Amino acid sequence: MARLTIAGSARADLREIRDHIAKDNPQAARRLIERFRATARKLAQTPGMGRSRQEDLRPGLFSFPVGSYVLFYQMQPGGIVLVRVVHGGRDLPAIFSPTEL
């Protein structure tokens, strides 16, 4: 079975997204978080899917869109590490700058 590790930064992102959406629609928040998790499990089974972000953000980083959001991950033996989950409209270079890591 493929291994999915969720980094602390991604856990914080997921909580923030869930809490923000749940203010208006708790069911939509739960569905979106489950969609993120299901996609991350698929990525763990097929690492390398999505776009390589090695040139523009960070060595070894990949991204995969889920609606208006983007899952960022790195490969690990037997699966992936989900690094961040952010809205696609955010300033991605600033999020992945060395001072933010």
C-alpha positions in Angstrom: 0.0 0.0 0.0 1.3 3.5 -0.9 2.3 5.7 2.0 0.8 9.1 2.5 2.4 11.3 5.0 0.8 14.7 5.8 3.3 17.3 7.0 2.4 19.7 9.8 2.2 22.6 7.4 -0.4 20.7 5.2 -2.4 19.7 8.3 -2.5 23.4 9.3 -3.6 24.3 5.8 -6.4 21.7 5.8 -7.7 22.9 9.2 -7.7 26.5 8.1 -9.5 25.7 4.8 -12.0 23.5 6.7 -12.7 26.1 9.4 -13.1 28.9 6.9 -15.6 27.0 4.7 -17.4 25.5 7.6 -18.5 28.9 8.8 -21.0 29.0 6.0 -21.4 25.3 5.0 -20.0 22.5 7.3 -21.0 19.8 4.8 -19.2 21.5 1.9 -16.1 21.8 4.2 -16.1 18.1 5.0 -16.6 17.1 1.3 -13.7 19.3 0.2 -11.3 18.0 2.8 -12.3 14.4 1.8 -11.7 15.3 -1.8 -8.2 16.6 -0.9 -7.5 13.4 1.0 -8.7 11.1 -1.7 -6.6 13.0 -4.3 -3.6 12.8 -2.0 -4.1 9.0 -1.6 -4.1 8.7 -5.4 -1.0 10.7 -5.7 0.7 8.5 -3.2 -0.1 5.5 -5.4 1.2 7.2 -8.5 4.0 9.6 -7.4 5.1 12.1 -10.1 1.6 12.9 -11.2 0.9 16.6 -11.7 3.4 19.4 -12.4 7.0 19.4 -11.4 7.7 22.6 -9.4 11.4 22.0 -9.2 12.3 24.9 -11.4 10.0 27.6 -10.0 9.4 26.7 -6.3 11.5 24.0 -4.7 13.6 21.0 -5.7 11.6 17.8 -5.6 8.3 19.6 -5.3 5.2 18.6 -7.4 1.8 20.2 -7.6 -1.7 18.9 -8.4 -4.8 21.0 -8.7 -8.0 20.2 -6.9 -10.7 22.7 -7.8 -9.4 26.2 -6.8 -6.8 24.7 -4.6 -3.4 23.1 -5.2 -1.9 20.1 -3.4 1.9 20.3 -3.1 3.9 17.2 -2.4 7.3 15.6 -2.5 8.0 11.9 -3.2 9.2 9.6 -0.5 10.0 5.9 -0.6 6.7 4.1 -1.1 4.6 7.2 -1.5 4.4 11.0 -0.9 4.6 13.7 1.7 1.8 16.2 1.3 3.6 19.5 2.0 1.0 22.2 1.6 -2.6 22.8 0.4 -3.2 26.3 -0.8 -5.6 28.3 -2.9 -4.3 28.6 -6.4 -4.6 32.4 -6.4 -2.0 32.9 -3.6 1.5 34.1 -4.1 3.2 30.7 -4.4 6.8 31.9 -4.7 6.3 33.7 -1.4 4.8 30.6 0.3 7.7 28.5 -0.8 10.5 31.0 -0.1 13.3 29.8 2.2 12.1 32.1 4.9 8.7 30.4 5.0 10.0 26.9 5.3 
